[in-house]
Amino acid sequence: MKWLRTVASAAALGVVSVGPAAGPAVAKGGIDFKVVAHRTVRAGHAVAIHARGDDDAATYTKVCIQERTGRHGPWHMLKCGRMGVLTKADVKVTPRHRGVVLAFRAVLLGSDDPHDRHPAELRSSAVRTVRVR
């Protein structure tokens, strides 16, 4: 009887140790997004924006920098990097009008085809705002 309990507990340990390793895989990746400016800039001064990104969920990725004026409204593409494994995009924006709030974000797009015209959005960065005075 004691022998049966030992075998049962050993079997239970074997199942427990195999169980978590057989769980679902999680894709790794991320976006490194920087807006090189203070929260407030003067009209006519450049704002540098840098974005880098990758993700294991897609064979090919590209990162795009988007801009919108104000807190609500549509996002407009400023620049996209090339489709590749580790992608980057850099752009400088020079606001001309005072009293405007500009919002920027980076979006990571992915596909399994390097020539895909409509890659899927994998993730987006946090929104960074800059007030123009």
BARONU-237747 format. One record per residue: y, x, z of N, C-alpha, C, CB in turn; residue in three letters. Coordinates in steps of 0.1 Angstrom, whole numbers, plus 5000, padded with zeros to 4 digits. Atoms other than C-alpha are relative to their C-alpha. Glycine has a CB too. Layout:
! residues N
YXZYXZYXZYXZALA
...
This chain:
! residues 133
498850085000500050005000501350095000500049915012MET
498849914999502450285009500250074986499850115011LYS
500049935013501550454976500749914989498650034995TRP
499550105009502550134957501649995002499449865002LEU
498550004997506050124974500650134995500249995015ARG
499449875005506650494965500149994985499150125004THR
500050015015505750424928501149904996498749964995VAL
499050105003507950114928501550055002499849875009ALA
498749944998510950294943500350114990500150055014SER
499849905010510550584919500349934987498850094999ALA
499750085012510450334890501449945000498949904998ALA
498750064998513550164903501150114998500249935013ALA
499049895001515450494905500050044985499650125008LEU
500049975014514350574869500849914992498650024995GLY
499250105007515750254856501450005003499449865004VAL
498649994997518950294875500750124994500250005015VAL
499449885006519550644862500149994985499250125004SER
499950015015518850544826501049894997498649964994VAL
499250125003520850214828501450044996500049915011GLY
498649985004524450344828500150094987500750075011PRO
499949915012523750604801499849924987499050115000ALA
500350085012522650324777501249904998498749935001ALA
498950095002526050144780500750024987501050025012GLY
499349995013528450084751500950125000500849874998PRO
499149885003530350374736501549955000499650084987ALA
498650035000534150374741500750104991500650005014VAL
499349915009536350514713501150075008500649924988ALA
499049924994538750784724501150034991499450135006LYS
498949975009542150844711501349965007499949934987GLY
498750034994545850794718501250034991500150075013GLY
498749975007549450824707500950085010500749874995ILE
499049924993551851094719501449964993499750155000ASP
498850055006555350934713501250055008499949854999PHE
498949954993558651094721501349964993500050155002LYS
498750025005562250984716500950105006500549855002VAL
499249894995564451284720501549965000499950144993VAL
498750054998567651124733500149945014500549904989ALA
499850074987569150984765499949854997501450045006HIS
500150145002569050614770501349954993499949935013ARG
498750035007572650604756500450124992501149965010THR
499549905009573850794726501349964994499050044989VAL
498850035007577150814708499749974985501050115001ARG
500250035014577450664673500350134992501049894995ALA
499949875008577050944647499150115005501450045000GLY
500849894995574751154669498549964997500150025015HIS
501350025004571151194658499049985011499550124991ALA
501150034991568051064676498850054994500049855005VAL
501249955006564951264670498849935006499850155003ALA
501150084996561651074671498750074995500049854995ILE
501349935003558151244672498849915004499950145007HIS
501250074996554751074671498850084994500049854993ALA
501349945004551251214670498949905004499850145007ARG
501050104996548051014671498650034993500449874997GLY
501449995005544251004666499249895007499450145001ASP
500950104994541350764674498650024994500549864998ASP
501449995004537550794672499549884993499250045011ASP
500550125006537250434661500149994985500849885006ALA
499950005015538250514625499950144995501449944996ALA
500149875006537450794602501350064996499149994987THR
498749955004540950824589501149925007500249994985TYR
498950074993544150744608501350054995499950035015THR
498749965002547850754603500949935010500549974985LYS
499150054990550750714627501349964993500250105012VAL
498750045006553950524618501049985011499849874991CYS
498950024991557250514635500849874996501050125001ILE
499350135004558950164636501249995009499049885003GLN
498750024994562450054645500449854999501150094994GLU
499450135000564149724654501350015007499149895006ARG
498750014994567649634663500049895010501249984989THR
500050104989568049444696498650005007500349864994GLY
501250014992565349334719498949924993500349945014ARG
500950085007563749084696500250014985500149855004HIS
499949995014563149064659498950084993501450064996GLY
501149935007561049224632500150155001500049954985PRO
500149855000559849584633500150054985498750055006TRP
499949945013560749804603499450145000501550004995HIS
500649865001558850114592501150104997498950004989MET
499149895003560950424594499350114992500650065013LEU
500849905007558250674584498650005005500650155004LYS
501549994997554450714583499550144996499249894992CYS
500649885003552451024584498949984990499350065013GLY
501150005010549651114560498749955007499850134994ARG
501350044996546250954563499150125002499349904990MET
500849894996543951204581499349985013500950135000GLY
500750004988542051294612501050005012499050125002VAL
498950004991545051394634501349994993499950145009LEU
498850035008548251254621501350015008499949864994THR
498749994993551951304629501149954991500250155003LYS
498850045007555351174619501250035008499949844997ALA
498849964993558751304627501249944991500250155001ASP
498850065007562151134618501250025009499749864996VAL
498850004993565751164628500849884995500850134997LYS
499250115003567950854630501450025005499349875007VAL
498649994996571750854631500649875000500750104991THR
499450135000573150524643501550014997499849945014PRO
498650005004576550444628500849905007500049974985ARG
499250114994577550124647499950015015499549874995HIS
500050004985578550104684499649875005501450045005ARG
500450124993577249844708498749944996501149904997GLY
501350045005573749824693499050065009499850044985VAL
501249944993570449864711498950024990499649905012VAL
501049975009567850034690498750015008500350134992LEU
501349994993564150004699499150074990499449865003ALA
500949925008561450244686498649995006500550154999PHE
501449994996557650254688499250074989499449855003ARG
500949945009554750424672498849914999499650155004ALA
501250085002551750244657499050094993500449874991VAL
501149925006548450404649499149914992499150075011LEU
500850085009546650264619498750084996500849974987LEU
501249945003543050334609499249934990499250025013GLY
500850055010540550294582498850104997500849984986SER
501149915004537250434569500150054986498649935002ASP
499749965014538650474534501450075000500049884990ASP
498749945000541450734529501049944991499850154996PRO
499150075009542950524501500349865003499550024985HIS
499850144996543050194520501549975000499349975013ASP
498650035001546350024512500449915013500349924988ARG
499750094989546149794543499150045012499849854997HIS
500849964988544649994573500349915012500350145004PRO
499950094988544049804606500850075010498649975005ALA
499349954989546349854635499050025012501249915005GLU
500949974990544350034662500749995014499550144998LEU
499250004987547050074690501550024997499550105009ARG
498649975002550750094695500550065014500849874997SER
499449934988552950294720500949905007500750134996SER
498950084992555350164746501350014992500150065014ALA
498750015007558750064733501050085007500549854998VAL
498949934994561650304739501349954994499850164997ARG
498850055004565150174737501150105001500449875007THR
498849914999568450364730501249914997499850114989VAL
498850085002571850204734501050094994500649955014ARG
499049925008574550324710501449965005499949974985VAL
498650034995578150354724501050074991500250055014ARG
